């Protein structure tokens, strides 16, 4: 996260132990490459260094670094996810001076380890980490890392886990939930709505992001699936996507869709109407019964949307981590890239970090 030391800190006269330790803690998180520590303007570093209040050697090194690289890091204050450190003395009843104000005196309660990303499972979180790195590459942010701690919430349990993190108030945490957009225009799921409400309880330290597609599998480019050797159904999936492009965002590419599943849906329901439209568009040579003859526990052979091979998310993660970020990012093109970068932007803004300082 980009944490900006504001000029408000220069007005502090009483540098008590709480305030000194808070500055030291922030500086330490930058020194070890956990977060990005920057300054509002060049004067802030000079001002703090001149206080003579017993800041640690690490703090002095970080402030020197902020000053020497201000021309480079200073422009990052426009990042949407930036937090601005102010003192409680500067808080009043008027409008906030800065967006996302982080009160210096409360910093001591934070761990300031790398930001936590909580998703359905650890594999998904690790994949979103790479999306953040790809976004940094796309924006040509050199000398800036993406540092996060991946965590899994266990499907619907993500809301409970995220709430525990927010209530504890010690972690900077980004919750990423499935889009669950089973058809165009579907509202947020209860899990997604719940995470949005939880994040609103502590918006400075926590955020929620809903995937712009149904789920993680809808972010995996076909070209990447071929490269990792997941050849199961890929040619047929390509044909479906060519004729019904909306399947890329809304189709169940994880488990697939057969007509047995469709016939169990409510007639004239939104999801069934969407899938019937997909069938009209694709007109693929598949056998379709008037009613599904497959009994309970029997597999339906009438497939509308084929699925990726089981466990493709784990293979996708391993594939991303096994090669250079530049090479893997090349596999994302067109609309695949657009949605991937939407995820990456949110992750980068929340998890950006300066390189560890060498002394």
Order of alpha helices (4+ residues) and beta strands (2+ residues): beta-alpha-beta-alpha-alpha-alpha-beta-beta-beta-alpha-beta-beta-alpha-beta-alpha-beta-alpha-alpha-alpha-beta-alpha-alpha-beta-alpha-alpha-alpha-beta
